[in-house]
Amino acid sequence: MTKISSLLLSCVVLLGTSSVQANDAHINPLYTASTLQFEYPAFDKIRSEDFAPAFRDGMLLRAEEITRIANNPASPSFDNTVVAMERSGQLLGRTSRTFFNLKGTLTNPVLDALERSITPQLAAHNDAVLLNPKLFQRIKTLYDQRDALKLDAESERLLERYHTDFVRAGARLSVANQKKLKGLNQRLAGLETSFSQNVLNEINASAVVVATREELDGLAENDIQAAANAAKAKGLEGKYLIALQNTSGQPFTATLTNRALRKRLMDASLARGSQGGKYDNRKVFLNLMRLRAERAQLLGYANHAAYQLEDETAKTPAAVNKLLADLAPAGVANARKEAADLQGLIDQQKGGFALEPQDWAFYTEQLRKARYSFDEAQVRPYFELDSVLTNGVFYAASKLYGLSFKERKDLPVYHPTVRVFEVFDADGKPLALFLADMYARSNKQGGAWMNEYMSQSTLMGTLPVVGNHLNIPQPPEGQPTLMTWDEVRTAFHEFGHALHGMFSTVRYPRFAGTNVPRDFVEYPSQVNEMWAIWPEVLQHYTHHYQTGAPMPQTLVDKLTATATFNQGFAVTEYLAASLLDQRWHQLTPAQVPGDVLAFEATALHGAGVDFKPVPPRYRTTYFSHSAGGYSAGYYAYLWSEVLDADTVEWFKENGGLTRKNGDWFRRNVLSVGGSKDAVQAFRTFRGRDADVQPLLVRRGLVQ
């Protein structure tokens, strides 16, 4: 046993001085697998201070494991090299999953500081693995003789995937260039962390203070009370505080009658990260773009987009550019038609002003009401959160896949509002644990997402623990949580990701659940949105929260009729953000400009999507997708929607919400994870390549 392994054994057994609290002999729970079902994290025992030593020792332990694999005197075999790597790093993996999941949902100054210090260290650690010449030689030897190894299909794909990972990480570069690459990766990790922390801090700092209740005319009473409570919590007794949402558009602009306040909200939203001060993201973003472009060229690619897209189903920037360019003219044309209708409504009311971003949602709701006799406020009483989740989201999964759910109040949670459910398969066997974290918090990142605390793997003998996270404003105590239609669709969407994780049936962790190309990962989640409006499901969860009466059919018809309403706006704001993401990431280092906002304006104009009343869904300085894990990949939602819309047609053609259909989709798409080629998985399911026509019809881009 080496010196390092002796040290780590001491850390695991004794947990070291940094892992023991002198006053209570606290034992760091991260050092061993949780004894709770499915290795569910012991949130009641984990302290913020536990992560630093667990990261430190996790990296040390994995480094020794990798060294042992690389220096193995035995000839390389699939088991002693590839499988051994799959088994390595359990302490580090457990620590990373728990830390970054908590960092996104319930951060604090200790976690923020650790994230800033640990992300460059993790980047260096990963480089030490992927740029280990002895380890790469073992992988290459196996890869070169893969036909003779007689591996099963999943094992052969795993070997090929490992070889690709090493090559894309720079394993073929010279020693000098590898050294340069390591420096770039560490600097990039630090910049990505700075950007994301700035986004959250700026959202909180940009909350809009409102002096009087009269200015809030149009808001629901619950929303007004929540704003008063938020202000009180900040020491602003007697005032009101409106927190900003993640996107450019702000939900309250749809109902606030005070145009000046709507403008304050929109201006605060659009200025985030670009108004000076310590949370300004312009310099951070430019440095991020420059270093990404440098890294791509060092690895032999024209730009970062070319590097990223090679490993997606899209394959090339040209393919993505064509998709976006083909849809942009029709999308913007529809948005301009919608804008003309809204301007007509403003003029009819003698508004005396030209339509601006803060007006779009407000007059759209009026137009929706006039055109369809439909008002968002009419449906919210039928969208009570618990009913949406249990009688809607869970019900659809039970009808389609035979699942059942049992709430587990005996398991610890990291926040009192989080709920945990045990999920049982059709045969009654436990399948997964599911966490539902639905409410917004000031220390929770914006948006909605799914994550994994444990992934499925027959090699490791593990089953999934997955979570869904939304940002629904929490009502005052004792009041019901009434959702918007967009929030309802989001709940179904995110549960589609959860199903992807829960249904995983693979051997190797590398392929579990949502470990698929980014432009495929949104496909199952988008498909699951269809059940929100499916008649049998809709009728099951839409009961008035006070009377229990079902949603009237006339209201259901109105909800359905508005499906393509305002799609010009939706397509245009999305395309604008997607095009920005591509334009930034298709730059060479020398082309990265000095002015973020000027480049943004020029890029939008050049793409024909610079329509002032419809700003991008995310502007550059708070575009977390682009600066983070979806770099050069925000197009993925639209790319996946082509598959999604075609799949919805398949379900309709084959009888809709049936176990037969669900089992076919589960077997060919949801269960295979990354163990099969994503495009081939779709072909097996659908029997052909995807047809774009259903998407064009859905988005109102053709008649």
Secondary structure, 3 states (H helix, E strand, C coil): CCHHHHHHHHHHHHCCHHHCCCCCCCCCHHHCCCCCHHHCCCCCCCCHHHHHHHHHHHHHHHHHHHHHHHCCCCCCCHHHHHHHHHHCCHHHHHHHHHHHHHHHHCCCHHHHHHHHHHHHHHHHHHHHHHCCHHHHHHHHHHHHCHHHHCCCHHHHHHHHHHHHHHHHCCCCCCHHHHHHHHHHHHHHHHHHHHHHHHHHHHHHHCCEEECCHHHHCCCCHHHHHHHHHHHHHCCCCCCEEECCCCCCCCHHHHCCCCHHHHHHHHHHHHCCCCCCCCCCCHHHHHHHHHHHHHHHHHCCCCCHHHHHHCCCCCCCHHHHHHHHHHHHHHHHHHHHHHHHHHHHHHHHCCCCCCCCHHHHHHHHHHHHHHHHCCCHHHHHHHCEHHHHHHHHHHHHHHHHHCCEEEECCCCCCCCCCCEEEEEECCCCCEEEEEEEEEECCCCCCCCCEEEEEECCECCCCECCEEEEEEEECCCCCCCCCECCHHHHHHHHHHHHHHHHHHCCCCCCHHHCCCCCCHHHHHHHHHHHCHHHHCHHHHHHHCECCCCCCECCHHHHHHHHHCCCCCHHHHHHHHHHHHHHHHHHHCCCHHHCCCCHHHHHHHHHHHCCCCCCCCCCCCCHHHCHHHHCCCCCCCCHHHHHHHHHHHHHHHHHHCCCCCHHHHHHHHHHHHCCCCCCCHHHHHHHHHCCCCCCHHHHHHCCCCC
